[in-house]
Amino acid sequence: MKCQKCNEREANTHYTQIINGKKQEFYLCDKCAAESPEVAKMQTNFVNPFDMSLENFLSGIFGGSSPSRSIAGNATACPTCGMTFREFSKGGKMGCSTCYETFRESLMAPLKQIHGSTEHTGKIPSRMGGKLKADRKIKDLELKLSQAVLEQNFEEAAKLRDEIKALKSE
């Protein structure tokens, strides 16, 4: 396909622009794309995640500070394997299962930022399904109970309380 701007060279840049709900697509050659202010603006704002190390990625999430300094107290290294948070951020793998607990506080903020939550809410393994589903149901009912009490809907709150009590006794 030829460049839509110069009609001379082969188009190798696809640029889509949406203004007021109207979509326009442009196919440009390298030269015309480089001259286009819209494409140039997009290229300066684009960060290729594959061009950065895990350490740089994690330090970006932690606001530029060194992750190992944000660990509270003296827990700068895992008591079981001796791994530091800095080593984890360089390599991307924990040394042992204790590392997750040791670095828990340091991992919570980036997990929440990346995933929107620090708790798994996806699919449940079938062998664990019953208990996890019941725990989720109880948690949902407790939220509804709090909302019902705030709205002074005490009949609904009593029903929810009884349902929670029944689920917890199972």
C-alpha positions in Angstrom: 0.0 0.0 0.0 1.3 3.5 -0.9 1.7 6.3 1.5 -1.6 8.3 1.6 0.3 11.6 2.0 3.1 11.4 -0.7 1.7 8.5 -2.8 5.4 7.6 -3.6 6.8 5.3 -0.9 5.4 2.2 0.7 3.3 2.8 3.8 4.6 1.1 6.9 3.0 3.2 9.6 -0.7 2.9 10.5 -2.1 5.8 12.4 -5.7 5.9 13.7 -7.2 9.2 14.8 -10.5 9.5 16.6 -11.9 13.0 17.0 -15.5 13.6 18.2 -16.3 9.9 17.7 -15.1 10.0 14.0 -12.4 7.5 13.2 -9.9 8.3 10.5 -7.1 5.9 9.5 -3.9 7.0 7.8 -1.2 4.8 6.2 2.1 6.7 6.0 5.7 6.0 4.9 8.5 6.5 7.4 9.4 10.0 6.0 5.8 11.3 6.1 5.2 9.7 9.5 8.3 11.5 10.9 7.0 14.8 9.6 3.5 14.3 11.1 3.2 16.1 14.4 0.5 13.6 15.6 2.7 10.6 15.0 5.8 12.3 16.5 3.8 13.1 19.6 2.7 9.5 20.0 6.2 8.2 19.6 7.5 10.5 22.3 4.8 9.3 24.7 5.3 5.7 24.0 7.5 3.7 26.3 8.4 0.2 25.2 8.1 -2.0 28.3 10.6 -4.5 26.7 13.3 -1.8 26.7 13.5 -1.6 30.4 14.8 -3.9 33.1 12.6 -5.3 35.8 14.5 -3.2 38.3 13.6 0.0 36.4 10.0 -1.1 36.0 9.6 -1.8 39.7 11.4 1.4 40.6 9.0 3.3 38.4 6.1 1.7 40.3 7.7 2.6 43.6 7.9 6.2 42.6 11.6 6.2 41.8 12.6 5.1 45.3 14.7 2.1 46.0 12.2 -0.7 46.9 14.5 -2.2 49.5 14.5 1.1 51.5 10.7 1.1 51.7 10.7 -2.1 53.7 9.8 -1.4 57.3 12.3 -2.0 60.2 15.2 -4.4 59.8 13.5 -6.8 57.4 15.7 -5.9 54.4 16.5 -9.6 53.7 14.5 -12.8 53.8 15.3 -14.6 57.1 15.1 -18.0 55.3 17.1 -17.5 52.1 18.7 -14.1 52.6 17.3 -12.6 49.4 16.9 -8.8 49.5 14.2 -6.9 47.8 16.8 -5.4 45.5 17.8 -8.8 44.3 14.2 -9.7 43.7 13.6 -6.5 41.7 16.7 -7.3 39.5 15.9 -10.9 38.9 12.1 -10.9 39.1 11.9 -14.2 41.2 11.5 -14.7 44.9 14.1 -16.9 46.6 11.6 -18.9 48.7 8.0 -18.9 50.0 9.0 -16.8 53.0 10.1 -14.0 50.7 6.4 -13.3 49.9 5.7 -12.7 53.6 8.9 -10.8 54.2 8.3 -8.4 51.4 4.5 -8.3 51.7 4.2 -4.6 52.5 6.6 -3.6 49.6 4.6 -5.8 47.2 1.1 -4.5 48.1 1.3 -1.0 46.6 2.6 -2.1 43.1 0.2 -5.1 43.0 -2.7 -2.7 43.7 -1.5 -0.3 41.1 -1.0 -2.9 38.4 -4.0 -5.2 39.1 -6.4 -2.8 40.9 -6.5 -5.1 43.9 -4.3 -7.1 46.2 -6.7 -10.0 46.4 -7.3 -12.6 43.7 -10.9 -12.5 42.4 -10.6 -14.7 39.3 -11.4 -18.3 38.7 -11.3 -20.7 41.6 -9.8 -24.2 41.5 -12.5 -26.8 41.7 -11.0 -28.6 44.7 -10.9 -25.4 46.7 -14.1 -24.0 45.2 -16.5 -24.6 48.0 -14.7 -22.8 50.8 -13.5 -19.9 48.6 -16.9 -19.4 47.1 -18.4 -19.3 50.6 -15.8 -16.9 51.8 -16.5 -14.6 48.8 -20.3 -14.9 49.4 -19.8 -13.9 53.1 -17.6 -11.0 52.1 -20.2 -9.8 49.6 -23.0 -10.2 52.2 -21.0 -8.3 54.8 -20.6 -5.4 52.3 -24.4 -5.4 51.6 -25.0 -5.6 55.4 -22.9 -2.5 56.0 -24.7 -0.7 53.2 -28.2 -1.7 54.5 -27.2 -0.4 58.0 -26.0 2.9 56.5 -29.3 3.2 54.7 -31.1 2.3 57.9 -32.8 -0.6 56.2 -32.8 -2.8 59.3 -35.1 -5.5 58.0 -32.8 -6.2 55.1 -29.8 -6.0 57.5 -31.3 -8.6 59.8 -31.9 -11.0 56.9 -28.3 -10.5 55.7 -27.0 -11.0 59.2 -28.8 -14.3 59.5 -27.6 -15.4 56.1 -24.0 -14.6 57.0 -24.4 -16.4 60.3 -25.8 -19.5 58.5 -22.9 -19.5 56.0 -20.3 -19.1 58.8 -21.7 -22.1 60.7 -21.5 -24.4 57.7 
